[in-house]
Amino acid sequence: MDAAILWDKLRAKASLSEFEIPTVPQNRSIPLWFLVGVSDKHLVIKKAKYHTPSVKISMDRIITFKDFEFVYRCYERWLKGDTSSRQEATKK
């Protein structure tokens, strides 16, 4: 799926109602949950309210499309086995 299409789908869903999704661990550890919301043209990532374990973030994260697209490309590379892409995404 194209990053722009996924972005639009996530924003549309979050505009209707915040929702929670899990991380995708590479090492078979337990997924962490986070809440996705929307603010203006951005996605907002928060600690999960309904699922555990939740991600441990100190404050809400505002995600721009540019940042989302960068991390999405890293994720595609990670799926193909490129382990360095995870570090790149983490730095972002």
C-alpha positions as CSV (number, residue, x, y, z in Angstrom):
1,M,0.0,0.0,0.0
2,D,1.2,3.5,-0.7
3,A,2.1,5.7,2.3
4,A,-0.3,8.5,1.2
5,I,-3.2,6.1,1.0
6,L,-2.5,4.5,4.4
7,W,-2.1,8.0,5.9
8,D,-5.5,9.1,4.5
9,K,-7.1,5.9,5.9
10,L,-5.6,6.3,9.3
11,R,-6.6,10.0,9.5
12,A,-10.1,9.3,8.3
13,K,-10.5,6.5,10.9
14,A,-9.0,8.6,13.7
15,S,-11.2,11.6,12.8
16,L,-14.3,9.5,13.5
17,S,-12.9,8.1,16.8
18,E,-9.5,7.5,18.4
19,F,-8.4,3.9,18.1
20,E,-5.6,1.6,19.5
21,I,-3.2,-0.5,17.6
22,P,-0.3,-2.7,18.6
23,T,3.4,-2.5,17.7
24,V,4.9,-5.2,15.5
25,P,7.8,-6.7,17.5
26,Q,10.5,-8.4,15.5
27,N,11.7,-10.6,18.3
28,R,8.4,-12.3,19.3
29,S,8.1,-10.1,22.4
30,I,4.7,-8.9,23.6
31,P,3.3,-6.1,21.4
32,L,2.9,-2.7,23.0
33,W,-0.3,-0.8,22.3
34,F,-0.8,2.9,21.5
35,L,-3.7,5.2,20.8
36,V,-4.1,7.0,17.5
37,G,-5.9,10.3,17.3
38,V,-6.0,13.2,14.9
39,S,-5.3,17.0,15.3
40,D,-5.6,19.3,12.3
41,K,-3.5,17.6,9.5
42,H,-1.5,15.4,11.9
43,L,-1.8,12.1,13.6
44,V,-1.4,12.1,17.4
45,I,0.1,9.1,19.2
46,K,-0.7,8.6,22.9
47,K,-0.4,5.9,25.5
48,A,-3.1,3.2,25.2
49,K,-6.2,3.5,27.4
50,Y,-7.8,0.1,26.9
51,H,-5.1,-2.4,26.0
52,T,-2.0,-3.5,27.9
53,P,0.9,-3.3,27.9
54,S,0.9,0.3,26.6
55,V,3.9,2.1,25.0
56,K,5.9,4.1,27.5
57,I,6.0,7.6,26.1
58,S,6.3,10.7,28.3
59,M,4.1,12.9,26.1
60,D,1.8,12.8,23.1
61,R,3.6,12.5,19.7
62,I,2.5,14.7,16.8
63,I,3.2,12.9,13.5
64,T,3.3,14.8,10.2
65,F,2.8,13.2,6.9
66,K,6.5,13.7,6.1
67,D,7.6,11.9,9.2
68,F,5.0,9.1,8.6
69,E,6.2,8.6,5.0
70,F,9.8,8.4,6.2
71,V,9.0,5.7,8.9
72,Y,6.7,3.9,6.4
73,R,9.6,3.5,4.0
74,C,11.8,2.2,6.8
75,Y,9.1,-0.3,7.8
76,E,8.9,-1.6,4.2
77,R,12.7,-2.2,4.3
78,W,12.5,-3.8,7.7
79,L,9.9,-6.3,6.4
80,K,12.5,-7.3,3.7
81,G,15.1,-7.9,6.4
82,D,17.0,-4.6,6.5
83,T,17.8,-4.3,10.2
84,S,19.4,-0.8,9.9
85,S,16.0,0.6,8.9
86,R,14.7,0.1,12.4
87,Q,17.4,2.3,13.9
88,E,16.7,5.0,11.3
89,A,13.0,5.0,12.2
90,T,13.8,5.1,15.9
91,K,16.0,8.2,15.4
92,K,13.2,9.9,13.6
